[in-house]
């Protein structure tokens, strides 16, 4: 039987582990972390299809809380991430696929445009368009800053 030298076997194992890690990584590492008490939405009604155990608090500004979440498993929405905006007695929700380098779900209202970002994204391009980073995965542009 032919045996690989030990050094070659270790190198091969290392390459395979690196490749495996690259192919299955999350586009938003925050969602891979454990949920804490601050990550739980106050309002949990009318959120059918959202995995409430996946919600993660991104930021709070002027009484509005911004969360990321994923849809429930088995809904056919693999690769989809949701932006939730909790204010007062309601939650705004937008879900879209999230890919490296591409802005994700966006919510616009009369006060602001808010966009969810993957970990791999050119944030300078957004700040040049008047967006402020509230979190590495969340940018906000006040309505008066442009459309």
C-alpha positions as YAML, in Angstrom:
chain: A
units: angstrom
residues:
- id: 1
  name: UNK
  ca: [0.00, 0.00, 0.00]
- id: 2
  name: UNK
  ca: [1.32, 3.46, -0.92]
- id: 3
  name: UNK
  ca: [1.43, 5.95, 1.94]
- id: 4
  name: UNK
  ca: [1.65, 9.70, 1.67]
- id: 5
  name: UNK
  ca: [4.51, 11.20, 3.59]
- id: 6
  name: UNK
  ca: [3.27, 12.71, 6.87]
- id: 7
  name: UNK
  ca: [4.04, 16.27, 5.74]
- id: 8
  name: UNK
  ca: [2.00, 15.83, 2.54]
- id: 9
  name: UNK
  ca: [-0.93, 14.33, 4.46]
- id: 10
  name: UNK
  ca: [-0.98, 17.27, 6.88]
- id: 11
  name: UNK
  ca: [-0.82, 19.77, 3.99]
- id: 12
  name: UNK
  ca: [-3.65, 18.00, 2.16]
- id: 13
  name: UNK
  ca: [-5.82, 17.97, 5.30]
- id: 14
  name: UNK
  ca: [-5.17, 21.68, 5.86]
- id: 15
  name: UNK
  ca: [-6.13, 22.55, 2.27]
- id: 16
  name: UNK
  ca: [-9.34, 20.52, 2.52]
- id: 17
  name: UNK
  ca: [-10.31, 22.24, 5.78]
- id: 18
  name: UNK
  ca: [-9.69, 25.68, 4.30]
- id: 19
  name: UNK
  ca: [-11.74, 24.87, 1.20]
- id: 20
  name: UNK
  ca: [-14.57, 23.47, 3.30]
- id: 21
  name: UNK
  ca: [-14.61, 26.62, 5.41]
- id: 22
  name: UNK
  ca: [-14.74, 28.86, 2.34]
- id: 23
  name: UNK
  ca: [-17.62, 27.07, 0.69]
- id: 24
  name: UNK
  ca: [-20.08, 27.05, 3.58]
- id: 25
  name: UNK
  ca: [-19.43, 30.35, 5.32]
- id: 26
  name: UNK
  ca: [-22.18, 32.73, 6.29]
- id: 27
  name: UNK
  ca: [-22.43, 36.06, 4.48]
- id: 28
  name: UNK
  ca: [-23.36, 37.63, 7.83]
- id: 29
  name: UNK
  ca: [-21.33, 36.13, 10.66]
- id: 30
  name: UNK
  ca: [-23.44, 37.86, 13.30]
- id: 31
  name: UNK
  ca: [-26.25, 35.40, 12.56]
- id: 32
  name: UNK
  ca: [-23.96, 32.50, 13.50]
- id: 33
  name: UNK
  ca: [-23.52, 33.87, 17.04]
- id: 34
  name: UNK
  ca: [-25.69, 32.93, 20.02]
- id: 35
  name: UNK
  ca: [-28.83, 35.00, 20.57]
- id: 36
  name: UNK
  ca: [-28.73, 37.21, 23.67]
- id: 37
  name: UNK
  ca: [-31.59, 38.84, 25.59]
- id: 38
  name: UNK
  ca: [-31.05, 42.12, 23.72]
- id: 39
  name: UNK
  ca: [-31.47, 40.29, 20.39]
- id: 40
  name: UNK
  ca: [-35.09, 39.33, 21.13]
- id: 41
  name: UNK
  ca: [-37.78, 41.54, 19.58]
- id: 42
  name: UNK
  ca: [-40.32, 43.09, 21.93]
- id: 43
  name: UNK
  ca: [-43.07, 42.61, 19.33]
- id: 44
  name: UNK
  ca: [-43.30, 39.04, 18.06]
- id: 45
  name: UNK
  ca: [-46.70, 38.97, 16.39]
- id: 46
  name: UNK
  ca: [-47.28, 39.04, 12.63]
- id: 47
  name: UNK
  ca: [-43.84, 37.60, 11.94]
- id: 48
  name: UNK
  ca: [-44.91, 34.32, 10.35]
- id: 49
  name: UNK
  ca: [-42.06, 32.61, 8.58]
- id: 50
  name: UNK
  ca: [-39.33, 34.34, 10.62]
- id: 51
  name: UNK
  ca: [-37.12, 32.23, 12.88]
- id: 52
  name: UNK
  ca: [-37.51, 34.25, 16.10]
- id: 53
  name: UNK
  ca: [-34.47, 32.46, 17.53]
- id: 54
  name: UNK
  ca: [-32.32, 33.98, 14.78]
- id: 55
  name: UNK
  ca: [-33.00, 37.66, 15.48]
- id: 56
  name: UNK
  ca: [-29.91, 39.78, 16.22]
- id: 57
  name: UNK
  ca: [-30.00, 43.40, 17.33]
- id: 58
  name: UNK
  ca: [-27.87, 45.54, 15.03]
- id: 59
  name: UNK
  ca: [-28.50, 49.06, 16.33]
- id: 60
  name: UNK
  ca: [-30.91, 51.46, 18.01]
- id: 61
  name: UNK
  ca: [-31.49, 55.04, 16.94]
- id: 62
  name: UNK
  ca: [-34.13, 57.48, 18.19]
- id: 63
  name: UNK
  ca: [-36.33, 54.76, 19.71]
- id: 64
  name: UNK
  ca: [-36.14, 52.53, 16.61]
- id: 65
  name: UNK
  ca: [-34.42, 49.14, 16.86]
- id: 66
  name: UNK
  ca: [-32.89, 47.40, 13.83]
- id: 67
  name: UNK
  ca: [-32.54, 43.61, 13.68]
- id: 68
  name: UNK
  ca: [-31.32, 40.94, 11.27]
- id: 69
  name: UNK
  ca: [-32.97, 37.52, 11.14]
- id: 70
  name: UNK
  ca: [-33.47, 34.51, 8.92]
- id: 71
  name: UNK
  ca: [-36.61, 32.78, 7.68]
- id: 72
  name: UNK
  ca: [-37.68, 29.49, 9.23]
- id: 73
  name: UNK
  ca: [-35.90, 26.41, 7.90]
- id: 74
  name: UNK
  ca: [-37.85, 24.50, 5.28]
- id: 75
  name: UNK
  ca: [-39.44, 27.57, 3.71]
- id: 76
  name: UNK
  ca: [-37.27, 27.37, 0.59]
- id: 77
  name: UNK
  ca: [-35.59, 30.65, 1.48]
- id: 78
  name: UNK
  ca: [-32.01, 29.46, 1.89]
- id: 79
  name: UNK
  ca: [-29.55, 32.35, 1.59]
- id: 80
  name: UNK
  ca: [-32.28, 34.84, 2.49]
- id: 81
  name: UNK
  ca: [-31.77, 37.32, 5.32]
- id: 82
  name: UNK
  ca: [-34.35, 39.67, 6.79]
- id: 83
  name: UNK
  ca: [-34.13, 43.25, 8.01]
- id: 84
  name: UNK
  ca: [-36.59, 44.03, 10.81]
- id: 85
  name: UNK
  ca: [-37.30, 47.55, 12.03]
- id: 86
  name: UNK
  ca: [-39.12, 47.66, 15.37]
- id: 87
  name: UNK
  ca: [-40.73, 50.94, 16.36]
- id: 88
  name: UNK
  ca: [-43.54, 51.58, 18.79]
- id: 89
  name: UNK
  ca: [-46.24, 49.01, 18.17]
- id: 90
  name: UNK
  ca: [-45.09, 47.66, 14.81]
- id: 91
  name: UNK
  ca: [-42.31, 45.85, 12.98]
- id: 92
  name: UNK
  ca: [-41.27, 46.59, 9.41]
- id: 93
  name: UNK
  ca: [-39.89, 43.59, 7.58]
- id: 94
  name: UNK
  ca: [-38.06, 42.98, 4.31]
- id: 95
  name: UNK
  ca: [-36.39, 39.70, 3.29]
- id: 96
  name: UNK
  ca: [-34.14, 39.13, 0.28]
- id: 97
  name: UNK
  ca: [-31.20, 36.93, -0.65]
- id: 98
  name: UNK
  ca: [-27.94, 38.25, 0.78]
- id: 99
  name: UNK
  ca: [-24.73, 37.74, -1.19]
- id: 100
  name: UNK
  ca: [-21.18, 38.97, -0.60]
- id: 101
  name: UNK
  ca: [-20.58, 42.39, -2.17]
- id: 102
  name: UNK
  ca: [-24.28, 43.16, -2.72]
- id: 103
  name: UNK
  ca: [-26.57, 45.25, -0.52]
- id: 104
  name: UNK
  ca: [-29.39, 43.24, 1.00]
- id: 105
  name: UNK
  ca: [-32.90, 44.00, 2.23]
- id: 106
  name: UNK
  ca: [-33.81, 47.69, 2.20]
- id: 107
  name: UNK
  ca: [-36.59, 49.50, 4.04]
- id: 108
  name: UNK
  ca: [-37.59, 53.05, 3.15]
- id: 109
  name: UNK
  ca: [-40.00, 55.28, 5.00]
- id: 110
  name: UNK
  ca: [-40.60, 59.01, 5.29]
- id: 111
  name: UNK
  ca: [-37.63, 59.41, 7.65]
- id: 112
  name: UNK
  ca: [-34.88, 57.14, 6.33]
- id: 113
  name: UNK
  ca: [-33.59, 54.42, 4.04]
- id: 114
  name: UNK
  ca: [-32.05, 51.50, 5.91]
- id: 115
  name: UNK
  ca: [-30.08, 48.72, 4.23]
- id: 116
  name: UNK
  ca: [-28.71, 45.41, 5.52]
- id: 117
  name: UNK
  ca: [-25.14, 44.60, 4.45]
- id: 118
  name: UNK
  ca: [-23.19, 41.35, 4.17]
- id: 119
  name: UNK
  ca: [-19.83, 41.10, 5.93]
- id: 120
  name: UNK
  ca: [-18.03, 41.41, 2.57]
- id: 121
  name: UNK
  ca: [-19.19, 44.77, 1.22]
- id: 122
  name: UNK
  ca: [-17.62, 48.08, 0.10]
- id: 123
  name: UNK
  ca: [-18.94, 50.35, 2.83]
- id: 124
  name: UNK
  ca: [-17.09, 53.39, 1.42]
- id: 125
  name: UNK
  ca: [-19.44, 53.43, -1.58]
- id: 126
  name: UNK
  ca: [-22.45, 53.76, 0.74]
- id: 127
  name: UNK
  ca: [-20.93, 56.44, 2.94]
- id: 128
  name: UNK
  ca: [-20.16, 58.42, -0.23]
- id: 129
  name: UNK
  ca: [-23.91, 58.26, -0.99]
- id: 130
  name: UNK
  ca: [-24.83, 59.78, 2.39]
- id: 131
  name: UNK
  ca: [-25.32, 56.59, 4.38]
- id: 132
  name: UNK
  ca: [-24.13, 56.30, 7.97]
- id: 133
  name: UNK
  ca: [-22.99, 52.95, 9.30]
- id: 134
  name: UNK
  ca: [-24.94, 52.18, 12.47]
- id: 135
  name: UNK
  ca: [-23.35, 48.71, 12.56]
- id: 136
  name: UNK
  ca: [-20.96, 46.92, 10.19]
- id: 137
  name: UNK
  ca: [-24.05, 45.17, 8.75]
- id: 138
  name: UNK
  ca: [-26.44, 48.16, 8.77]
- id: 139
  name: UNK
  ca: [-26.43, 51.53, 7.01]
- id: 140
  name: UNK
  ca: [-28.95, 54.35, 7.34]
- id: 141
  name: UNK
  ca: [-29.49, 57.45, 5.21]
- id: 142
  name: UNK
  ca: [-31.90, 60.11, 6.49]
- id: 143
  name: UNK
  ca: [-34.64, 60.99, 4.00]
- id: 144
  name: UNK
  ca: [-33.38, 64.58, 3.74]
- id: 145
  name: UNK
  ca: [-29.99, 63.24, 2.52]
- id: 146
  name: UNK
  ca: [-31.46, 62.05, -0.77]
- id: 147
  name: UNK
  ca: [-33.59, 59.44, -2.45]
...
